[in-house]
Amino acid sequence: MPIIVDIDVMLAKRKMAVGVLAERVGITPANLAVLKNGRAKAVRFTTLEALCEVLECQPGDLLRWEAEGAASTVEMDDDGARPALRGGSEA
C-alpha cells in the first residue's frame, strides 16, 4: 500500500500509549490499531483532525505516500519534526 501511516512515530515522539491516544481521540483501541498498522481502507477527516489535535501535529506527520515497491528508509530531520525519505527516486 503506497500510503504509509506513521502514527507510531508520533506516539513515540510524544511518549504516549496507544490506549491513551485512542481514549483522547474517541475511537476504540482496535480501530486505532487498524489505522496504525495500515490496514484501514479510509479515515474520516474528523478522526484525522482529532489525531492531529491530540498529537499536536499536521496530517503529513501521520500520513505519507510512497511509490509501490520503493525501497526507502525513513530518517527524522535534525529537529525531529518531519520524516525525510532516503532512497527511491528523488524529486
C-alpha positions as CSV (number, residue, x, y, z in Angstrom):
1,M,0.0,0.0,0.0
2,P,1.6,3.3,-1.0
3,I,0.1,5.3,1.9
4,I,2.2,4.8,4.9
5,V,0.8,5.6,8.4
6,D,3.3,7.0,10.9
7,I,1.1,7.2,14.0
8,D,3.6,5.0,15.9
9,V,6.4,7.5,15.1
10,M,4.3,10.4,16.6
11,L,3.3,8.2,19.6
12,A,6.9,7.6,20.3
13,K,7.8,11.2,19.9
14,R,5.0,12.2,22.3
15,K,5.7,9.3,24.7
16,M,2.1,8.4,24.6
17,A,0.5,4.9,24.8
18,V,-1.9,3.7,22.1
19,G,-4.7,3.3,24.7
20,V,-4.3,6.9,25.9
21,L,-4.4,8.1,22.3
22,A,-7.5,6.1,21.5
23,E,-9.3,7.4,24.5
24,R,-8.4,11.0,23.8
25,V,-9.4,10.7,20.1
26,G,-12.6,8.9,20.9
27,I,-12.0,5.7,19.0
28,T,-11.6,2.1,20.1
29,P,-8.0,0.8,20.6
30,A,-8.9,-1.9,18.0
31,N,-9.9,0.7,15.4
32,L,-6.7,2.7,16.2
33,A,-4.6,-0.4,15.7
34,V,-6.3,-1.0,12.2
35,L,-5.3,2.6,11.3
36,K,-1.9,2.4,12.8
37,N,-1.0,-0.8,11.1
38,G,-2.0,0.4,7.7
39,R,-5.0,-1.9,7.3
40,A,-7.6,0.9,7.1
41,K,-9.4,1.5,3.8
42,A,-10.3,5.0,4.8
43,V,-10.0,7.6,7.6
44,R,-12.6,10.2,8.4
45,F,-11.4,13.8,8.4
46,T,-12.8,14.2,11.9
47,T,-10.7,11.3,13.1
48,L,-7.6,12.7,11.4
49,E,-8.3,16.1,12.9
50,A,-8.7,14.6,16.4
51,L,-5.4,12.7,15.9
52,C,-3.6,15.8,14.9
53,E,-5.1,17.8,17.8
54,V,-4.1,15.2,20.4
55,L,-0.7,14.6,18.9
56,E,-0.1,18.3,18.2
57,C,1.0,17.6,14.6
58,Q,0.0,18.0,11.0
59,P,-1.7,15.4,8.8
60,G,1.5,15.0,6.8
61,D,3.2,13.9,10.1
62,L,0.9,10.9,10.2
63,L,0.4,10.0,6.6
64,R,2.8,9.9,3.7
65,W,2.8,8.5,0.2
66,E,5.5,6.0,-1.0
67,A,5.6,4.5,-4.5
68,E,4.8,0.8,-4.8
69,G,7.9,-1.3,-4.3
70,A,10.1,1.6,-3.3
71,A,12.9,0.6,-1.0
72,S,13.1,3.7,1.1
73,T,14.2,4.2,4.7
74,V,12.8,6.9,6.9
75,E,15.0,9.2,9.0
76,M,13.9,12.1,11.1
77,D,15.2,15.6,10.4
78,D,17.6,17.2,12.9
79,D,14.7,18.9,14.6
80,G,12.7,15.6,14.6
81,A,9.7,17.5,13.0
82,R,9.2,15.7,9.8
83,P,10.4,12.4,8.3
84,A,12.9,12.7,5.4
85,L,12.9,9.9,2.8
86,R,16.1,8.4,1.7
87,G,16.5,6.1,-1.2
88,G,14.0,5.6,-4.0
89,S,13.5,8.4,-6.5
90,E,14.2,12.0,-5.6
91,A,12.1,14.9,-6.9
